[in-house]
Amino acid sequence: MRRVYSAVCITTITILFFMVSLAFPVCAADVRPAQQPALQVSKQPDIQAVKPKRPAKVRLHRNAKGEYTWDITADSADEVVRTDARLRKLLKIE
């Protein structure tokens, strides 16, 4: 058996199809997935700013009498003092 559809029936089905297809994205947009807690990332500036310490530079000089002197260069005065104290201790100089 063959069914014959009238033009009104085909038009009605076509209109319904387009209305459903237009309404589907709107309905699907309202559905929200279960919200998960947001991942929080925090930066620690003290860890980011850590740079390797540059070593103190020591230039050794010997004068005509055979005595030694040195020039110390470093990033901070504390480091210069520590390096000088260490050299004096190692060389047993007062």
Secondary structure as UniProt FT lines:
FT   HELIX           7..30
FT   HELIX           45..48
FT   STRAND          57..62
FT   TURN            64..65
FT   STRAND          68..73
FT   HELIX           77..91
//
